[in-house]
């Protein structure tokens, strides 16, 4: 029979075990992974599976259900249910990963420990940091974290996505949806423009006289010719994309008045989607892994931090050369890092990493497009060696095939991440 004393003793023993470093001949080496998204979940799963129990794998992730940012635009457009974006960690736990639902509050790289928000330290032999992105809240005058409900960014999966969809559905007839698209580099380069497409798809059905205005911080964007063609074909007259050469840039946002001031004009919004400039997730900066760009320099072949060989940085937080910040990229990088960690901790063989990425976008019903590349690690960066992109004027059958391909990819990558 378990008493309160025996329960507390067992809990203390578990905490002590996590806090103890691996001693040669006495304990398994430990990999601690911070962040349970496309990069972190994949790395934890692959090391636990391929090391055959020889590595103690701990995943630190505060949420119990992970909602993917990728494919969230399809929820906005009505092509997916919200619940289909959510994924739990039970498969990782049954696969040998110790899933700790807590927040990593700090990293002591000298002591090789991670401090949890709940108090304990977890010792590591290798650390993987995959915290995604955070925002530069000072990048747009007048807009801060306190304004994200009035003007949602919806650039992290979860409740912000639900909020933006609710606002679009409630927008007055003939209303104006204003998006401020972020500057490079940012998560998912085609994402803002797929979002415009999905918002237009939704509004065409429920609010056909609505208007969408995109105030961009860039002079061009990913898949621009494909999106422009699609908007003209499917949503004629609804979408206006305005580059900084026209607007002279965003000068100030007045959240209370729902207006965006540019050097060219003032834009009154009924619904505003404001996506600020981005940087690596907070824990990466707190751990001293970022450079002046706000992101983390890495060793191309292993995804190790250029500042600490005992740390690997994955996904959106990393400066990954020619690779874009995407779920596909993070998953690909995690496999290279997992191989490197297993080699260092268990002596397994190392092979040259194979990096790849594809970004699919949906413009309208069965109108899917894609862009992608294959990459190799050089001494300086992860470099693109060949690439592909959908072409304007493709026939409807090919576009439908591309969309269906994306559905298969989503099912595959989430199974690869979570088991």
C-alpha positions in Angstrom: 0.0 0.0 0.0 1.4 3.4 -1.0 1.4 5.9 1.9 1.8 9.7 1.6 5.4 9.3 2.8 6.3 6.6 0.3 4.7 8.7 -2.5 6.7 11.7 -1.5 9.9 9.6 -1.3 9.3 8.2 -4.7 8.8 11.7 -6.1 11.9 12.9 -4.5 13.9 10.0 -5.8 12.6 10.7 -9.4 13.6 14.3 -9.1 17.0 13.3 -7.8 17.5 10.9 -10.7 16.8 13.6 -13.2 19.1 16.0 -11.5 22.0 13.5 -11.4 24.5 13.6 -14.2 25.3 10.4 -16.1 28.3 8.6 -14.5 30.3 6.4 -16.8 29.4 2.7 -16.1 26.6 3.7 -13.8 23.9 5.4 -15.8 22.7 5.9 -19.4 23.8 9.2 -21.0 20.9 11.6 -21.1 19.5 13.8 -23.9 17.2 16.6 -22.9 15.1 18.1 -25.6 13.4 21.5 -25.0 10.3 22.0 -27.2 7.9 19.3 -28.5 7.2 20.6 -32.0 8.4 19.3 -35.4 12.0 19.5 -34.4 12.0 18.5 -30.8 9.4 15.7 -30.9 11.1 14.2 -33.9 14.5 14.2 -32.3 13.3 12.8 -29.0 11.5 10.0 -30.9 14.3 9.1 -33.2 17.0 9.0 -30.4 14.8 6.9 -28.1 13.9 4.5 -30.9 17.3 4.1 -32.6 19.4 4.1 -29.5 17.5 1.0 -28.3 17.3 2.2 -24.8 21.0 3.2 -24.5 20.1 6.9 -24.1 17.7 8.4 -21.5 15.6 10.8 -23.5 13.7 13.6 -21.7 11.4 15.9 -23.6 10.3 19.2 -21.9 7.1 20.6 -23.3 4.5 22.6 -21.4 1.4 21.8 -23.5 -0.2 18.4 -23.4 -1.6 18.8 -26.9 0.5 20.3 -29.7 -1.4 22.2 -32.4 0.5 22.5 -35.6 1.1 25.9 -37.1 1.5 24.2 -40.4 -2.0 23.4 -41.9 -3.6 25.9 -39.5 -4.5 28.1 -42.5 -6.6 25.3 -43.9 -8.6 25.5 -40.7 -9.2 29.2 -41.3 -10.4 28.4 -44.8 -12.7 25.6 -43.7 -10.8 22.7 -45.1 -9.9 21.2 -41.7 -11.4 20.8 -38.3 -9.5 22.5 -35.5 -9.1 19.2 -33.6 -7.3 17.6 -36.6 -4.4 20.0 -35.9 -3.9 18.7 -32.3 -1.5 15.9 -31.4 -0.7 14.4 -28.0 2.5 12.9 -26.6 1.3 9.5 -25.6 3.0 7.8 -28.5 6.4 9.3 -27.5 5.9 8.2 -23.9 5.1 4.6 -24.9 8.1 4.8 -27.2 10.5 5.4 -24.4 10.6 9.2 -24.1 10.2 10.7 -20.6 7.8 13.5 -21.4 7.9 16.3 -18.8 5.0 18.7 -19.1 6.7 21.8 -17.8 8.4 24.9 -19.0 12.2 25.2 -19.4 13.0 28.3 -17.4 16.7 28.4 -17.9 19.8 26.6 -19.0 23.1 26.4 -17.2 25.5 25.4 -20.0 28.5 25.1 -17.6 26.7 22.8 -15.2 24.8 21.1 -18.1 21.4 21.5 -16.4 18.0 22.7 -17.4 15.9 24.5 -14.8 12.2 23.8 -14.9 9.6 26.4 -14.0 8.4 24.1 -11.3 11.8 24.2 -9.6 13.9 21.1 -10.3 17.0 21.0 -12.4 17.5 18.3 -15.1 21.0 17.3 -15.9 22.0 16.5 -19.5 24.9 15.0 -21.5 23.4 16.5 -24.7 20.8 19.2 -25.1 18.5 19.9 -28.0 16.8 23.3 -28.1 13.8 23.5 -30.4 11.7 26.4 -29.0 10.3 27.7 -32.3 9.9 31.5 -32.6 9.1 34.5 -30.4 8.1 37.9 -31.6 10.0 41.2 -31.6 7.2 43.1 -30.0 8.9 46.4 -30.6 9.1 45.9 -34.4 5.8 47.6 -35.1 5.1 51.0 -33.3 1.9 50.9 -31.3 1.6 47.1 -31.3 2.6 44.9 -28.3 1.8 41.6 -26.7 -1.1 43.2 -24.9 -2.8 43.8 -28.3 -2.7 40.3 -29.7 -6.4 39.6 -28.9 -7.6 42.8 -30.6 -5.3 42.2 -33.6 -4.2 38.5 -33.5 -0.9 37.3 -35.0 -2.1 33.7 -35.1 1.5 32.7 -36.0 1.7 30.1 -33.3 -0.7 27.2 -33.4 -3.6 27.2 -30.9 -6.1 29.7 -29.6 -4.8 32.6 -31.7 -5.8 30.7 -34.8 -9.3 30.1 -33.4 -9.6 33.8 -32.5 -8.7 35.0 -36.0 -11.2 32.7 -37.6 -13.9 33.9 -35.3 -13.1 37.5 -36.1 -13.3 36.8 -39.8 -16.6 35.0 -39.5 -18.0 37.9 -37.5 -16.7 40.7 -39.7 -19.4 43.1 -41.0 -20.6 42.7 -44.6 -18.2 44.5 -46.9 -15.6 44.8 -44.1 -11.9 45.1 -44.6 -9.4 42.5 -43.4 -5.9 44.0 -43.1 -2.8 41.8 -42.8 0.7 43.1 -41.9 3.1 40.5 -43.3 6.4 40.0 -41.5 10.0 40.8 -42.6 12.5 38.1 -43.3 13.5 35.8 -41.8 10.3 34.3 -40.4 8.4 31.0 -39.9 6.9 29.5 -43.0 7.7 32.0 -45.9 4.6 31.2 -48.0 2.4 31.1 -44.9 1.0 34.7 -44.9 0.0 34.4 -48.5 -1.7 31.0 -48.1 -3.5 32.7 -45.2 -4.7 35.4 -47.5 -5.9 32.8 -49.9 -7.8 30.9 -47.1 -9.3 34.1 -45.7 -10.5 35.0 -49.2 -11.9 31.5 -49.7 -13.9 31.9 -46.4 -15.0 35.4 -47.2 -16.1 34.6 -50.7 -18.7 32.2 -49.2 -19.9 34.3 -46.2 -19.0 37.9 -47.0 -18.4 38.2 -50.8 -18.1 42.0 -50.8 -15.3 42.0 -48.2 -11.8 43.4 -49.0 -8.4 42.0 -48.1 -5.4 44.4 -47.9 -1.9 43.0 -47.4 0.6 45.6 -46.1 3.9 43.9 -46.7 7.3 44.7 -45.2 9.0 43.0 -48.2 9.3 43.8 -51.9 8.5 40.2 -52.9 7.5 36.9 -51.4 7.6 33.2 -51.7 5.5 31.7 -54.6 4.4 35.3 -55.5 3.6 34.5 -59.1 1.5 31.5 -58.1 -0.5 33.4 -55.4 -1.0 36.4 -57.6 -2.4 34.2 -60.4 -4.6 32.3 -57.9 -6.0 35.5 -56.4 -6.9 36.9 -59.8 -8.5 33.6 -60.8 -10.4 32.7 -57.7 -11.0 36.0 -55.8 -11.0 38.8 -58.4 -11.0 42.2 -56.9 -10.8 41.0 -53.3 -7.1 41.0 -52.6 -4.7 44.0 -52.8 -1.1 43.3 -52.0 0.9 46.5 -51.2 4.7 46.4 -51.0 6.7 49.0 -49.1 7.5 50.7 -52.4 3.9 51.8 -52.4 3.1 52.2 -48.7 6.5 53.5 -47.6 6.2 51.1 -44.7 4.0 50.8 -41.6 4.5 53.9 -39.4 2.2 53.2 -36.5 -0.7 51.0 -35.5 -3.6 52.5 -33.5 -5.2 49.4 -32.0 -8.1 51.2 -30.3 -9.0 52.8 -33.6 -8.2 49.7 -35.6 -6.1 51.7 -38.0 -2.7 51.2 -39.6 -0.8 54.3 -40.6 1.7 54.0 -43.4 3.8 56.6 -45.2 1.2 56.5 -48.0 -2.2 56.3 -46.3 -4.2 55.2 -43.3 -5.9 51.9 -43.5 -9.0 51.2 -41.4 -9.5 47.5 -40.5 -12.5 45.6 -39.3 -10.2 42.6 -38.7 -6.4 42.9 -38.5 -3.8 40.1 -38.6 -0.6 41.6 -37.4 2.5 39.3 -37.7 5.5 41.0 -36.1 9.2 40.4 -36.9 10.5 37.2 -35.3 13.4 35.8 -33.4 14.3 32.4 -31.7 12.2 31.3 -28.8 13.0 32.9 -25.5 14.9 30.0 -24.0 17.4 30.0 -26.8 18.2 33.7 -26.1 18.3 33.1 -22.3 20.7 30.2 -22.8 23.1 32.5 -24.7 22.7 30.6 -28.0 21.6 33.5 -30.2 23.7 36.0 -32.2 22.8 39.6 -33.1 20.2 38.4 -35.6 18.2 36.9 -32.7 18.6 33.4 -34.1 21.0 30.6 -33.4 24.2 29.9 -35.5 24.7 26.2 -36.0 27.2 23.7 -37.4 25.7 22.6 -40.7 26.4 18.9 -40.6 25.1 18.3 -37.1 22.8 21.1 -36.1 25.1 21.7 -33.1 25.2 25.2 -31.7 28.2 27.1 -33.1 28.6 28.4 -29.5 28.3 25.1 -27.6 29.1 21.6 -28.9 26.9 20.0 -26.3 23.8 21.8 -27.6 21.9 21.2 -30.8 19.4 23.8 -32.1 16.6 22.8 -34.4 13.9 24.3 -36.5 12.8 27.9 -36.6 15.3 29.0 -34.0 18.3 28.0 -36.1 20.2 29.9 -38.8 20.0 27.0 -41.2 21.5 28.6 -44.3 19.4 28.1 -47.4 16.7 26.1 -45.6 13.5 28.0 -44.8 11.9 27.9 -41.4 9.2 25.3 -41.7 7.9 22.1 -40.1 9.4 20.0 -42.9 12.8 21.6 -42.4 12.7 21.1 -38.6 11.8 17.4 -39.0 14.6 17.0 -41.5 17.1 18.8 -39.2 16.1 16.7 -36.2 17.0 13.5 -37.9 20.5 14.8 -38.7 20.9 16.0 -35.1 19.6 12.7 -33.7 22.2 10.8 -35.6 24.9 13.0 -34.4 23.8 12.7 -30.7 23.5 8.9 -30.9 27.1 8.8 -32.4 28.5 11.0 -29.6 26.7 9.2 -26.7 26.7 5.6 -27.9 29.4 5.4 -30.6 27.0 4.6 -33.4 28.0 5.3 -37.0 27.5 8.7 -38.6 26.5 9.3 -42.2 26.3 12.6 -44.2 23.1 14.3 -43.3 20.3 14.5 -45.9 18.3 17.7 -45.6 15.2 18.5 -47.5 12.1 20.7 -47.4 8.8 21.1 -49.2 6.2 23.8 -48.5 2.7 23.2 -49.9 0.1 25.9 -50.0 -3.6 25.8 -50.8 -4.9 28.7 -52.9 -8.5 27.5 -53.4 -10.4 24.2 -53.5 -8.1 21.6 -55.0 -5.7 24.3 -56.1 -2.5 23.3 -54.4 1.1 24.5 -55.1 4.5 23.7 -53.7 8.1 24.8 -53.5 11.0 22.7 -52.2 14.6 21.8 -52.3 17.3 19.3 -51.3 20.3 20.6 -49.3 23.8 19.5 -48.3 25.9 20.6 -45.4 29.0 22.6 -46.4 31.6 24.1 -44.2 29.8 27.5 -44.2 26.1 26.6 -44.3 23.3 24.3 -45.3 23.3 24.9 -49.0 20.6 24.2 -51.6 21.7 21.7 -54.3 18.5 21.5 -56.3 15.0 22.9 -56.1 11.6 22.9 -57.6 8.4 25.0 -57.7 4.9 24.7 -59.1 4.4 26.6 -62.3 1.8 29.1 -63.3 -0.8 27.8 -65.7 -0.7 24.2 -64.5 -3.8 22.2 -65.2 -6.4 21.5 -62.6 -5.6 17.8 -62.3 -2.0 18.5 -61.3 -3.0 21.2 -58.8 -5.5 18.7 -57.2 -2.7 16.1 -57.1 -0.4 18.5 -55.4 -3.0 19.3 -52.7 -3.7 15.6 -52.1 0.1 15.1 -51.8 0.1 17.7 -49.0 -2.6 15.8 -47.1 -0.5 12.6 -47.2 2.6 14.6 -46.1 0.7 16.0 -43.1 -0.4 12.6 -42.0 3.1 11.3 -42.5 5.0 14.0 -40.7 2.7 14.1 -37.6 3.1 10.3 -37.3 6.8 10.7 -37.7 6.9 13.3 -34.9 4.5 11.7 -32.4 4.5 8.0 -33.2 
